[in-house]
Amino acid sequence: MQNAEKTGVIEKVKKFAKDGYGNLITGLNTAASKKKHTRAVPGALISDGELEAMYVEDGLAARIVNLMPSDMFREGWKYVFPGMEEKQAEELAEKYKAAMEVIEIRQKCKEAMQWARLKGGAALLVGAMDGRTPDQPLDPKRIKTGGLEKLRVLDRSEIEFDKIRFQTDPMRPRYGLPECYAVKFHAGVDREDTMIVHHSRIIEFHGDRVPRAKSSLSPETKYWGISVLQRAEDRLKTIGSSIGSIDQLLHEMSVGKFKVKDLAMMLSSPDGKAAIERRVELMDLTRSVFRSQYIDATEEFSRDSVNFSGVPDVLHIIFMLLAADTGYPITRLFGVSPAGMNATGESDMRNYYDAVRSEQELVLQPVLMRLVKIVSQWQNIEEPYIEFVPLETMNEKEQADLERNKAQKKLIEAQTWKIYIDTGMIEPHQAAYLQFGDELKKIPDPGEDEPPPVDSAPEPNTSEDEA
């Protein structure tokens, strides 16, 4: 009977754990294990009002939102024209730079990215006077002189998602994408108008992407994305409550204890409470005057202090978790120096700069190229390529080390070629060709007459006929 019961228990355990280790006594990997009942459950999204409050009131939340866009626009970019003469390329780059400054591209794109990260979505409205209504496609060639106005940043809530007209024909180019947007404009204090805007005049910015499969998320959230503060909300709450608790402990870090004989009996008497208060007041008075504490032989006074020794370690762990949630290095997010022996934080910053460069190429560059194309067709000039300036720049010492390493490499290569020539493996002219190719043929020999410079004046004609 006992063997049968034991066999039945084992069969039940096998149903719960098909592989891995299990222990009936401790409950490891069985239904009694607490880990088996831990599941990821969908939670509520932060409302727009709460997101705005977090951005305004919490400096750490605002830093999470603003830090990435600030680093993306910190060094800027260059307008590159491959295969064009340097002078002509510089002139065209200045034209693009001037046109982009008129529409305030840096400020507006940065602001749009910040609101997209905060609210989960934003957009830029291209204001252009091309003689067409906003619901018609933008024609850059018809923009008048000075008709390219500043970009307007639209919050996700300023675009009515229910009124967006999507392309539903699978045979059309923009299948599944918006054809026209319904944009809300505020005129005055309490007046609000809705205008239909063609997709060629709108540039979208999305928040953190979420799966578009069937879930509890709304279609609007699936399309735009979620706020970057959504995943960091619990960590921010933990930090806020932890700092608040520490602040309360600072006010109570030293608590005095006064032991009085027969205290309960004294408090039970009609005048006991007043007597205790007079006694404590007298103690404070004598301590302030004589800097000493006078107590009865039957009384005892002591002071307990709060121990904060483990608090910094706990806070550091919370900071690390928040950095992991947001994708920022802890040195960049909190502005603290790396801790530990030989800790420099270079690898963390290098990985972070790689992430910034990836965001520049995936998010910012398409936006810039779209605006550049509009300016190119408007001004009828060649379209450039956007090249971002590196975030990391070498100082003089690092530059000198780089040049020294290059010189050392060339020296080693020269010594290797010399060994090949001395051992008879190759001839000198063969080594020269393998190393420099045909470049050495362009250098004139010492005895060869160099051609006169192009801008030199011709020699005067002193022939006998003219004489």
N, C-alpha and C positions, 0 to 999 in steps of 0.2 A: 504493500500500500504506500509506504513511504517512497519507494523507488518510483512508483507511478506519479506521485505528486511532484517529485523532484524533476522527472522527465517533462511534465507539463510546464513547470516554471521555466525550464531551459528553452523549451519551444517558444514560449512567450517572449523571452529575451531575444531570441533569434529574429523574431518579427520586428523588434524595435531596432536592432543593430545588425545590418547585413555584413558589415566588415568592421575592422578596427578592434580595439580592446574593450572589454566590458567586465564589470565587477558587480555581482549581486549584492555583496555586503555593503559596499560604499555607494552603490548606485551609479557608478561610472558608466556612461554610454547606455543607460537604461531610461525607462520612463520616469524614474525617480530623480534623474539628474536635472539640476536647475538650468543647465545650459540647453537642454533639449526643449525647454519651454520659452526660450528667448527668440523672439521673432521681430523682424522689421515691419512696423505697421505704419500706414500713411498718416501723416499729421496735417494739421491745418496750416495753410500758407499765411504768411504775415501780410496783413492788410496794408494798403497804401498809406493810411494814416499812421500806423505803427512804424512803417519804414521811414516816413518823413520825421517822426519824433525821434527815432534812433539816430538819424543823420544829424538832426539839429542838436540833440542833447548829449549824445555819446561821441566823444572825440575819437575813440578807437574805432567805432563803426564808420565814422566819416573817413578815417584814414584807410580803412579796408576798401572803401568805395573809390577814393581819389588816388591812391598810390599808384596803381597800375597805369591809368591814363596819364598821370604826371610823368612817369618814367618813359612812357611811349613817345611823348612829345618833348622830352627834355632836350635832346640834341638836335631834333629836327631831321630834315632830309634834303637831298640835292636833286636837281633836275638834270638828268644825264641825256646827252644826244650822241649815241654811238656813231662813229665814222664821220662826224662833223668837225670842221675846223674849230680850234679852241676859241678864237675871238667871236665867231658867229654863235657858237654854243653858249658863251657867256652872255651875249646880248639876248638870246632867246630865253635863257634862264632868268634874266632880270625881268623880262616881260611877264613870264609866268609868276614870278615872285610878286610883282606889283599887282597883277590881277588877283592873286590869292589873298593878298593883304587887304584888298578892297572888300572881299566877302568875309574877311576875318576867319579864314579856314582853320587856323590853329585853335582859336578860342572856341569856335562853334563845334568843331569835331570833338574837342576835349570835353566840352560840356555835354554833348549828346552821349558820349561814351560813359560819362559819370552817371547820368540819369538812367541809361540802360542798365548799368550795373546795380543801381539802387532800386529801380522800379521793375526791372526785368525786360525793359524795351523802351526804345525812343526812336526818333526819326529826325531827319533834316529836310526842310522844305527849301528848294532852290527857287529863289525869287528872281525871275527874269522877265523883262519886258520884250516879248517876242511877237506882240500883236495877236496873241491867241488867248483864249480863256483857260483857266486852270484845269478844266476837265479835258483839254485837248493835249496831244503830245507836245513836248518841248522841242522847239526848232532852234538850236543854237545859232545857225547861220542868219536868222532873222532878228537876233538880239540887237537892239539899238546901241549906240555909243553911250556908255555909262548906264546901260540898262540891266546889267547884272548886279542885283542888289545883294545885301548881306543875307547869309543863310539864317534861317529861323529854326530854332530847336523846338521840337515837339515832344512833349511827354507822351508815354504810352496811353495815358488816360485821355489825351486830347485827340486820339484817333478812335472813332467808334467802330469797334471790331465787328459788331453785328451788321453794319452797313457797308463793309468792305465788299467790293464786287470782285470775286475771284474768277479766273479763267477756268471754265469747266469742260472745255472742248479738248480732248486728248490729242487732236491733230494740230492744235495751235502751239506756238513756241512757248508761251507762258502758262502752260497747263499747271493748275494747282497753285499759281501765284496770283497776287492781287493785280487787277487791271486799273482800278480806281480806289481811292481812299476817301473816307468821310472825315474831314478834319474840322474840329471845333475851334472857332475863333472867338475871343472875348473882346467885345467892344464896350468900353466903359466899365462901370462897376457891376451891373447886373444884366447886361445884354450879352447873349451868346448866339452866334450864328454857325451854321454848318455848311461847309463848302466841299464840293466834290473835286478832288485833285487827281490828275493822271499820274500813273506810276513813274513816268519819266521825270517827274518833278519831286519825287520823294526818294530819300536814301535811308534805308532801315539800319538800325542798330539793335541787336538782340542781346538778351541776358544769357545766363547759363542755360544751355539746352537741356530739355527733358525728353523722355521717350514720347513719341506720338501715338503709341498703341493705345488701346482702350484702357483707361484708368480713371481714377477719381478726379483728375485734373480737368479743368475747363478747356474748351477749344482755344480760347484766347491765350491761356497760359502755355498750352502746347505750341502755339505759333510763336509767341514772343520769347518765352523763357521765364526763368525765375530770378529773383534778386540774389546777388552774391552773399547777402546777409542771411539768407534762408538757412544755409548749412551751418553758419557760425552763430546762430541765435542762441543755442543752448550754451555754448562756450562763453558768449558775451554775458549771458545771465549768470553763469557761474562766477565769472570774474567780478561782475558787479556786486553780487551777494557776498563774495569772499572779501573784497575790499571794504564793503560796508561792515561786515562782521569785525574785521581788523580795526576799523575806525572806532567801533563801539568798545573793543577791548582796550584800545589806547586810553580811553577815559577811565577804565576800570583796571588798569594794569597793576595798580598797587592798592589793595584793600586792607584796612585795619580791622582787627578783631579784638573786642573788649569783653573779657570774661568777668562776670559779676556773680558773686555768691548769692544764691536764693533769688535769681532773677525772675523766675516764674511766680514766686510768691509775692515779690514786690509789684509786679505788673497786675496781679489780681487785686491789689488794694486800690482804693479810690484815687489816691494821689501817687500811685506807683509810677505811672508813665511820666508825670511831670518831674518826679524825683530823678528818674533815669536821664531825662533830657537835661536837667540842671547839672547832673554829674558829668555828662559828656561835654557840656558847654564849659564847665570849669576846667576840664582837662585840656580842651583846646586853648583856653585863655592862658593857663599856666605854661603850656608848651610854647605859645607865641611870645610870652614875656621872658621866661627864664631859659627857653630853648632846652627844656628838660621835661620829662614826663613824671608826674607824681601820681602814684596809685596806692591803694590800700594793700596791706599785706595779703589780704584774701583775694585781691583782684589780679588780673593778668591781661596784658596788652601785647598783641603780636600783629605782624603785617605779612600778608601773602602777596607775592608778585606773579604775574602771568608770564609764562615761558613762551617766547616767540622763536625758539631755536629752529623748529622744523617748518615754519611758515614759508620762508623764501624757497625752499625746495619744492613745496607743494605748488606754490604759485608758478614756479618755473615750468613744472610739468603741465600746468594748465595753459601757460603761454605757448608751449611747444605744440599742444593739441590744437590751439587756435591757429597757429602758424600752418599746421598741416591742413586744417579745414579751408584756409584762405589761399594757400599756395605761396605765401610770402615767407622768406627767411625770417627767423626771429630777430636777427640783427637789423633787418630792414623795417619790419613791422613795428617794433618797439624802440628802435634807435639805441640799442644797447650793444656793448662790445661783447665779442664771443668770450665765453668762460672756459677755463681749463688750460693746462699746459700746452704750449705750442699751438694754441687755437687762434686762427686768423679769420675764419669765415670766408676765405676766398672761394672754396668749392661751392658753398651755398650761394654766394653772390653770382658766381659764374653760371650756375644752374638757373638762377632767377633771371639773369640777363638773357639767357637762351630762351626762357619762356617769354620775356618781353619781346624779343626779336620775332618769335613765332607769332605773337599777337599782332605785331606790326605787319607782318607779311600776310596773315590770314584775314585780319579784320580791317586794319587801317589802309593798307595799300590798295585794295579794291575801291575804297571810297575815294581816295586821292586820285586814282586813275580815272574814275568816272568824272570827277570834277575837272581834271586836266583835259579830258576829251571834250568837255563842253567848252572850255576856254580855247582849245585848239581849233574847233570848228567856228567859234565866234570870231577869233582873231585871224583865222585862216593861216595858221603857222603850224610847223611840224610838232607832232606830239612827242613829248619826252618820256623817259623811263624814270621811275622814282627809285632812288637809292638812299636808304636810311644811314645816317651817321652812326657809327658804333657807339655804344654806351660806355664802353671801357676804353680809356685812353692811357697810353704809356707815359710815365714821367721821364725825366732826363736820365735817371739811373737805369730804368728798364730799357730805354732806347739805346743807351750805351752798351748794355749787356747784349742786346740783340745784334748790334753791329759787330761786337767782338765775337759773338758766336758765328756770324756769317764769315768773318775774316778767318777764324779758326777752321771752318769747314773748307774754305777755298785753299788754305794752306795744306790741309790733309789731302785734298784732291790733287794739288800740284805735286806733292811728294809721292803720291801713288803713281801718277803718270811718269815721273822721273825714274821710279823703280822699273816700270814696264820698258822704258827706253834703254836704261842701263843694262838690263838683262837681255836685250835684243828681242823682246817679244813683239814690239812694234817700232816703226820708224818715227822720227820726230814729226814729220809732216802728217803722218797718220794720226798721231796723238792730237796734233793741232786741229785737224779736221773733225775728229770725234768730239773734241771739247768745244770748239767755236764754230764749226761748220764753215760757211762761206763768208763769215763776218770779217776774217782777217784780210781777204782779198780787197776789201773796200779801203784799207789803210794804204796810202801811197808809200813807196819806197823812199829812203833818204835821198837818193840821187835823182829822183823823178821831179820834174818841174811841176809845181802846183799851179793849177789854172788861176787866172786873175779873178779877183772878186767881181761879182756881177755889177755892183754899183760904182766901180772905179771908172774914172773919166778916161776917154780915149786919148792916146798920145797925139800931140800936134803933128800935122803932116809937114815935113821939111824937105819935100822933093825939090829937085833943081828947077822943074817947070814952074812951080809956084814961086820959087825965088826969082 
